[in-house]
């Protein structure tokens, strides 16, 4: 299944301002494959503190496990999508 994961936070909770959280956030994204999640694309808008990840996983549970270490660092919206045509 394909998913778009939208991660948002505000200026006060930005990992950039919390040196201990930045590496954890980056490592979690780098290790998504360890949970069976394949990342197809990643886009960000730094000015709005938004990250979009287009990824693929067999189950929602794989996504839940993969993002678990960083769930309290912001808001996450997960939308299943499909490619048409």
C-alpha positions as CSV (number, residue, x, y, z in Angstrom):
1,X,0.0,0.0,0.0
2,X,1.1,3.5,-0.7
3,X,0.9,6.2,1.9
4,X,1.6,9.9,2.3
5,X,2.8,10.8,5.7
6,X,2.5,14.4,6.6
7,X,4.6,15.5,9.7
8,X,4.1,18.9,11.1
9,X,5.3,20.8,14.2
10,X,5.6,24.4,15.2
11,X,8.6,26.6,15.7
12,X,8.8,26.0,19.4
13,X,8.9,22.2,19.0
14,X,11.2,22.1,15.9
15,X,14.0,19.5,16.2
16,X,16.5,22.2,15.1
17,X,16.1,23.9,18.5
18,X,16.5,20.6,20.4
19,X,19.9,19.1,19.6
20,X,19.0,15.8,21.3
21,X,15.9,15.3,19.2
22,X,17.3,16.2,15.7
23,X,19.5,13.1,15.4
24,X,16.7,10.8,16.6
25,X,14.3,12.3,14.0
26,X,16.9,11.8,11.2
27,X,17.9,8.3,12.4
28,X,14.2,7.2,12.5
29,X,13.6,8.4,8.9
30,X,16.8,6.7,7.8
31,X,15.8,3.4,9.4
32,X,12.2,3.2,8.0
33,X,13.4,0.3,5.8
34,X,14.2,-1.7,8.9
35,X,10.4,-1.9,9.5
36,X,9.6,-2.8,5.9
37,X,8.7,0.7,4.8
38,X,10.0,1.8,1.4
39,X,10.4,5.6,0.9
40,X,9.6,6.7,-2.6
41,X,10.0,10.4,-2.1
42,X,10.4,13.0,0.7
43,X,9.6,16.7,0.4
44,X,9.7,19.5,3.0
45,X,8.7,23.0,3.5
46,X,11.0,24.4,6.2
47,X,9.2,27.7,6.4
48,X,5.9,25.9,7.4
49,X,7.7,23.1,9.4
50,X,6.0,20.4,7.3
51,X,7.5,17.2,5.9
52,X,5.8,14.9,3.3
53,X,6.9,11.3,2.9
54,X,5.6,9.2,0.1
55,X,6.1,5.6,1.2
56,X,5.0,2.0,0.8
57,X,4.3,-0.6,3.4
58,X,2.3,-3.8,3.5
59,X,0.5,-2.8,6.6
60,X,-0.4,0.3,8.7
61,X,1.2,-1.5,11.7
62,X,4.6,-1.3,9.9
63,X,4.2,2.5,9.7
64,X,3.2,2.7,13.3
65,X,6.3,0.8,14.4
66,X,8.6,2.7,12.1
67,X,7.5,6.1,13.3
68,X,7.0,5.2,17.0
69,X,10.3,6.8,18.2
70,X,9.3,10.3,17.0
71,X,5.5,10.3,17.3
72,X,5.7,12.8,20.2
73,X,7.8,15.3,18.2
74,X,4.8,16.6,16.2
75,X,1.6,15.7,14.5
76,X,1.5,12.9,11.9
77,X,-1.2,12.4,9.3
78,X,-1.1,9.1,7.4
79,X,-3.2,8.9,4.2
80,X,-3.4,5.8,2.1
81,X,-3.2,6.7,-1.6
82,X,-3.2,4.9,-5.0
83,X,-1.6,5.6,-8.3
84,X,-4.2,5.9,-11.1
85,X,-3.7,5.4,-14.7
